[in-house]
Amino acid sequence: MPQKKPFITLAQAKEIAADIPTPFHLYDEKGIRENARRVNAAFSWNKGFKEYFAVKATPNPYLLKILQEEGCGVDCSSYTELLMSEACGFKGSDIMFSSNDTPAQDMKKAYDLGAYINLDDLTHVAFLEKVAGVPKTVCCRFNPGGVFELGNGIMDNPGDAKYGMSEDQMAEAYTRLMAAGAEQFGIHSFLASNTVTDDYYPKLAGILFELAVRLHKRTGAKIKFINLSGGVGIAYRPDQRSNDIAAIGEGVRKKFEEILVPAGMGDVAIFTEMGRFMLAPYGESRCGHRAAGAGRGRCVCVRQCGLLGSGAGKAGAGGHPLLAAAVRRVQ
């Protein structure tokens, strides 16, 4: 049974609260770094592995710099996230850009930064060529349709999702992009959110590895990387288990050896885009309470809030201007 243990003492919490007005967010830098290193170790068997932290999960430049120091890239979905990542020193292949309804400005910025651009829809091929140009390496998002199931039941319903291409559309996109000058390709897919099972990434990897082999045979496209996106979650309730990233990495390795290596594609890099798993256990919000009372048989506590973008209950503690104004390292 997972336990959420505070990473500071009560005395330290009181000392910080005396210096910094609540509400504020507090982060465990040591925990963040150790977790990033566990992720990198779990996929160290793949020479090109890179974790692209989902900026939307916690758009905080201080945390992005910590992850950058641990070898992570960034997954961006908007112009603002691209600007923040650029300001933090991310560039080129350190950036993965994925967006659904993409303004021309965003696409052009991603192109100018040399980011890996992930096309969400077949119509984006012409859009990319028109507003920015076709880079040497392009990624396309795959949606297999239907429902996505693991042994313990249905995990999600990709068929209802608005994003991603079918296999035929992927093949057409690759063919058109090669004609426009693209030389290498990526495959991206996101089929389930916040999974608490070690089987999700290996199952997804098997689907995408087999797709990569088929697309290579069908189009002749050189597959440079396969991005497993996010979806690896955390335990929010006492009855949930915690994911074992070492077991997850080993499961993906077995699929890699089983499918890609025999096909002569053992040089394909593996990417991930985790948000929750990278930061959620290592951040917490600190706030006071304004009032307490009882009514209709219920005890009510009114919390002091106002932390916009907080992901403590979603995808990790979110960024807040107070942090930028008062950053501390707790010894």
ZAMARGU-4260 file (C-alpha; in steps of 0.2 Angstrom, whole numbers, plus 5000, padded with zeros to 4 digits):
<rodrens>
0) 5000/5000/5000 | 5008/5017/4995 | 5011/5030/5008 | 5012/5049/5005 | 5026/5054/5017
5) 5031/5072/5019 | 5048/5077/5013 | 5050/5091/5027 | 5047/5091/5045 | 5033/5100/5054
10) 5046/5112/5061 | 5053/5116/5043 | 5035/5119/5037 | 5032/5131/5050 | 5048/5140/5047
15) 5045/5142/5029 | 5027/5148/5032 | 5033/5161/5044 | 5045/5168/5030 | 5033/5165/5014
20) 5015/5170/5015 | 5003/5155/5011 | 4997/5149/4999 | 5012/5142/4991 | 5019/5127/4983
25) 5034/5117/4990 | 5044/5104/4980 | 5056/5090/4984 | 5071/5093/4973 | 5080/5078/4979
30) 5065/5067/4976 | 5063/5075/4958 | 5081/5071/4954 | 5081/5054/4961 | 5065/5049/4951
35) 5072/5056/4935 | 5087/5046/4937 | 5076/5030/4940 | 5067/5034/4924 | 5083/5036/4914
40) 5090/5020/4922 | 5075/5010/4918 | 5077/5014/4899 | 5096/5015/4899 | 5096/4999/4888
45) 5090/5011/4873 | 5104/5022/4868 | 5093/5036/4861 | 5080/5036/4876 | 5074/5053/4882
50) 5060/5058/4893 | 5051/5074/4887 | 5043/5081/4903 | 5025/5087/4899 | 5026/5106/4902
55) 5007/5107/4904 | 5008/5097/4919 | 5019/5109/4929 | 5024/5125/4919 | 5037/5131/4931
60) 5054/5136/4924 | 5063/5132/4940 | 5057/5114/4939 | 5061/5113/4921 | 5079/5118/4924
65) 5080/5104/4937 | 5074/5091/4924 | 5085/5098/4911 | 5100/5095/4922 | 5094/5077/4924
70) 5094/5075/4905 | 5076/5077/4901 | 5068/5087/4887 | 5051/5095/4886 | 5034/5091/4878
75) 5026/5107/4873 | 5008/5110/4866 | 5007/5129/4865 | 5017/5145/4860 | 5018/5150/4878
80) 5026/5133/4883 | 5038/5135/4868 | 5043/5152/4874 | 5046/5146/4892 | 5056/5131/4886
85) 5067/5142/4875 | 5070/5154/4890 | 5076/5139/4900 | 5088/5134/4887 | 5079/5120/4878
90) 5081/5119/4859 | 5081/5108/4844 | 5079/5089/4848 | 5076/5094/4867 | 5059/5099/4862
95) 5044/5089/4856 | 5029/5099/4850 | 5012/5091/4850 | 4996/5101/4847 | 4978/5098/4842
100) 4971/5114/4835 | 4988/5123/4831 | 4989/5141/4826 | 5002/5146/4812 | 5012/5156/4825
105) 5014/5140/4836 | 5019/5129/4822 | 5032/5142/4815 | 5040/5144/4832 | 5042/5125/4834
110) 5050/5124/4817 | 5061/5139/4821 | 5067/5131/4837 | 5071/5115/4828 | 5059/5105/4839
115) 5052/5088/4834 | 5035/5092/4827 | 5021/5079/4830 | 5007/5081/4817 | 4990/5077/4825
120) 4980/5075/4809 | 4983/5072/4790 | 4978/5089/4786 | 4993/5096/4796 | 5005/5090/4783
125) 5000/5103/4770 | 4998/5116/4785 | 5015/5113/4791 | 5023/5115/4773 | 5013/5131/4771
130) 5016/5140/4787 | 5034/5134/4792 | 5041/5121/4780 | 5045/5102/4782 | 5060/5098/4793
135) 5071/5083/4790 | 5063/5074/4805 | 5044/5074/4807 | 5033/5064/4819 | 5015/5058/4817
140) 5002/5054/4830 | 4994/5037/4829 | 4976/5033/4834 | 4971/5014/4832 | 4953/5018/4835
145) 4942/5006/4845 | 4945/5003/4864 | 4961/5000/4872 | 4961/4985/4884 | 4973/4977/4896
150) 4971/4961/4905 | 4961/4970/4919 | 4949/4978/4907 | 4946/4993/4896 | 4958/5007/4900
155) 4952/5020/4888 | 4942/5023/4872 | 4954/5030/4858 | 4940/5028/4845 | 4931/5043/4853
160) 4947/5054/4854 | 4948/5069/4842 | 4967/5067/4839 | 4978/5055/4829 | 4979/5046/4812
165) 4974/5029/4807 | 4987/5018/4800 | 4982/5022/4782 | 4983/5040/4786 | 5000/5038/4794
170) 5007/5029/4778 | 5000/5043/4767 | 5007/5057/4778 | 5024/5049/4778 | 5023/5047/4759
175) 5018/5065/4757 | 5031/5071/4769 | 5045/5062/4761 | 5040/5070/4744 | 5042/5087/4753
180) 5059/5083/4760 | 5057/5074/4776 | 5070/5060/4779 | 5066/5052/4796 | 5051/5049/4806
185) 5043/5047/4823 | 5028/5038/4829 | 5018/5045/4844 | 5003/5038/4853 | 4993/5042/4869
190) 4980/5029/4873 | 4976/5030/4891 | 4979/5042/4906 | 4985/5040/4923 | 4987/5021/4922
195) 4993/5012/4938 | 4999/4996/4930 | 5016/4991/4924 | 5008/4983/4909 | 5003/5000/4900
200) 5019/5005/4892 | 5024/4987/4886 | 5007/4984/4879 | 5007/5001/4870 | 5025/4998/4864
205) 5021/4982/4856 | 5007/4990/4846 | 5018/5004/4840 | 5033/4993/4837 | 5023/4982/4826
210) 5016/4998/4817 | 5033/5004/4814 | 5038/4988/4805 | 5023/4989/4794 | 5025/5007/4790
215) 5043/5005/4786 | 5039/4990/4774 | 5025/4999/4766 | 5033/5016/4763 | 5051/5014/4765
220) 5051/5028/4779 | 5066/5028/4791 | 5059/5027/4809 | 5070/5037/4820 | 5060/5036/4836
225) 5044/5030/4844 | 5036/5041/4858 | 5026/5032/4871 | 5019/5048/4877 | 5012/5049/4894
230) 4999/5039/4904 | 5010/5032/4917 | 5002/5038/4933 | 5003/5038/4952 | 4993/5030/4966
235) 4980/5043/4973 | 4971/5031/4984 | 4978/5019/4998 | 4971/5004/4988 | 4981/5008/4973
240) 4998/5001/4969 | 5013/5012/4964 | 5020/5009/4946 | 5037/5001/4946 | 5047/5011/4932
245) 5061/4998/4932 | 5048/4984/4928 | 5040/4995/4915 | 5056/4999/4906 | 5060/4980/4906
250) 5043/4976/4899 | 5046/4989/4885 | 5064/4981/4882 | 5057/4964/4879 | 5045/4970/4866
255) 5059/4980/4858 | 5070/4964/4857 | 5055/4954/4851 | 5048/4965/4837 | 5061/4979/4832
260) 5077/4970/4833 | 5073/4955/4821 | 5066/4968/4809 | 5083/4977/4808 | 5076/4992/4817
265) 5086/4990/4833 | 5092/5008/4832 | 5075/5016/4835 | 5075/5028/4850 | 5062/5027/4863
270) 5054/5043/4870 | 5042/5046/4884 | 5032/5061/4890 | 5027/5059/4908 | 5020/5073/4918
275) 5011/5065/4934 | 5024/5052/4936 | 5039/5064/4936 | 5033/5077/4948 | 5016/5073/4957
280) 5023/5064/4972 | 5036/5078/4975 | 5026/5093/4976 | 5013/5099/4988 | 5003/5115/4992
285) 5004/5124/5008 | 4989/5134/5014 | 4980/5140/5029 | 4961/5140/5033 | 4950/5154/5035
290) 4936/5147/5045 | 4928/5131/5052 | 4911/5127/5056 | 4897/5114/5056 | 4880/5114/5047
295) 4867/5100/5043 | 4878/5087/5052 | 4894/5091/5042 | 4910/5099/5048 | 4916/5112/5035
300) 4934/5119/5034 | 4936/5134/5022 | 4954/5133/5015 | 4965/5147/5009 | 4966/5144/4991
305) 4971/5154/4975 | 4985/5143/4968 | 4980/5145/4949 | 4986/5130/4939 | 4988/5119/4954
310) 4990/5101/4949 | 4992/5093/4966 | 4976/5083/4963 | 4979/5082/4944 | 4997/5081/4936
315) 5009/5087/4949 | 5010/5104/4958 | 5007/5118/4946 | 5018/5134/4944 | 5013/5150/4953
320) 5020/5167/4953 | 5024/5166/4972 | 5036/5153/4968 | 5045/5164/4956 | 5046/5178/4969
325) 5052/5167/4984 | 5062/5151/4979 | 5070/5143/4993 | 5081/5127/4994 | 5076/5118/5011
330) 5092/5110/5018
</rodrens>
